[in-house]
């Protein structure tokens, strides 16, 4: 079992599923060069767990994104995951603000005035889907449960745990359609309620699944590895620069010999010299610039 993984379990008689996620190395890579306050780190780690769990339901090549949008000191928190397990995340925090020390208080400060946004974005340029609801509940787990109840009418239970550089999450969800076991979902909810968040951080996740569901008829799928992955490319950065317009690009070219654009997710730097900037300016609407 890899250190960072997603494990799917299907309860066919109950018409429900469980998804277990563990993150270790991904957190190390995302937080390696950040200075987020501890409460923001925990909330971002929880967001990464959630999008990883939700990625288990993606049936196309693309990404699922979770965003918390606020007008306060934490203006944006975003995590996304590709269908093959590539994760990334970022937070935008007012450096002068005094944020609550605990993730519970931080979430409480956002609930009621922030929005929870889920976005499905096919990589092949297909139709983008977006759902927006008010952020509610006493934690991100309750916010996701409320989202699915409100938007999809799918009963969902989520537990999240973050500590000592590790993060784990467990989700159970009733699927659309009739169940052959009318009491099955109640049993799964009861079993889920017995899980303490500290248990989720134990290294042997297979043992936890066996302990919880050993009396349930279930199909366990092979674990899928999760990893840090940022799909930024020079071509995408070019598109961003082109969108700035000729006037702003000319101003940049007059002030700097080389313009450096650094990806906020992976810290990768892309450099554009005078030749590149002039090529972008001159390209206009001809289908994009050619640069070296």
Secondary structure as the mmCIF struct_conf table of DSSP 4:
data_model
#
loop_
_struct_conf.conf_type_id
_struct_conf.id
_struct_conf.beg_label_comp_id
_struct_conf.beg_label_asym_id
_struct_conf.beg_label_seq_id
_struct_conf.end_label_comp_id
_struct_conf.end_label_asym_id
_struct_conf.end_label_seq_id
BEND BEND1 UNK A 3 UNK A 4
STRN STRN1 UNK A 5 UNK A 11
TURN_TY1_P TURN_TY1_P1 UNK A 12 UNK A 15
STRN STRN2 UNK A 16 UNK A 23
BEND BEND2 UNK A 24 UNK A 24
HELX_RH_AL_P HELX_RH_AL_P1 UNK A 25 UNK A 31
TURN_TY1_P TURN_TY1_P2 UNK A 32 UNK A 33
HELX_RH_AL_P HELX_RH_AL_P2 UNK A 38 UNK A 55
TURN_TY1_P TURN_TY1_P3 UNK A 56 UNK A 57
BEND BEND3 UNK A 60 UNK A 61
STRN STRN3 UNK A 62 UNK A 69
BEND BEND4 UNK A 71 UNK A 73
STRN STRN4 UNK A 74 UNK A 82
TURN_TY1_P TURN_TY1_P4 UNK A 83 UNK A 84
BEND BEND5 UNK A 85 UNK A 85
STRN STRN5 UNK A 86 UNK A 93
TURN_TY1_P TURN_TY1_P5 UNK A 95 UNK A 96
BEND BEND6 UNK A 101 UNK A 102
HELX_RH_AL_P HELX_RH_AL_P3 UNK A 103 UNK A 110
TURN_TY1_P TURN_TY1_P6 UNK A 111 UNK A 113
BEND BEND7 UNK A 114 UNK A 114
STRN STRN6 UNK A 115 UNK A 122
TURN_TY1_P TURN_TY1_P7 UNK A 123 UNK A 124
BEND BEND8 UNK A 125 UNK A 125
STRN STRN7 UNK A 129 UNK A 134
BEND BEND9 UNK A 137 UNK A 139
HELX_RH_AL_P HELX_RH_AL_P4 UNK A 140 UNK A 151
TURN_TY1_P TURN_TY1_P8 UNK A 152 UNK A 152
STRN STRN8 UNK A 156 UNK A 163
TURN_TY1_P TURN_TY1_P9 UNK A 164 UNK A 165
STRN STRN9 UNK A 166 UNK A 174
HELX_LH_PP_P HELX_LH_PP_P1 UNK A 175 UNK A 175
BEND BEND10 UNK A 176 UNK A 177
BEND BEND11 UNK A 180 UNK A 180
TURN_TY1_P TURN_TY1_P10 UNK A 182 UNK A 183
HELX_RH_AL_P HELX_RH_AL_P5 UNK A 184 UNK A 193
TURN_TY1_P TURN_TY1_P11 UNK A 194 UNK A 194
HELX_RH_3T_P HELX_RH_3T_P1 UNK A 197 UNK A 201
BEND BEND12 UNK A 202 UNK A 203
HELX_RH_AL_P HELX_RH_AL_P6 UNK A 205 UNK A 213
TURN_TY1_P TURN_TY1_P12 UNK A 214 UNK A 215
BEND BEND13 UNK A 216 UNK A 216
STRN STRN10 UNK A 219 UNK A 220
HELX_LH_PP_P HELX_LH_PP_P2 UNK A 221 UNK A 223
STRN STRN11 UNK A 224 UNK A 225
STRN STRN12 UNK A 227 UNK A 228
HELX_RH_AL_P HELX_RH_AL_P7 UNK A 234 UNK A 242
TURN_TY1_P TURN_TY1_P13 UNK A 243 UNK A 244
HELX_RH_AL_P HELX_RH_AL_P8 UNK A 246 UNK A 255
BEND BEND14 UNK A 257 UNK A 257
STRN STRN13 UNK A 258 UNK A 262
TURN_TY1_P TURN_TY1_P14 UNK A 264 UNK A 266
STRN STRN14 UNK A 269 UNK A 273
HELX_RH_AL_P HELX_RH_AL_P9 UNK A 274 UNK A 283
TURN_TY1_P TURN_TY1_P15 UNK A 284 UNK A 285
BEND BEND15 UNK A 286 UNK A 287
#
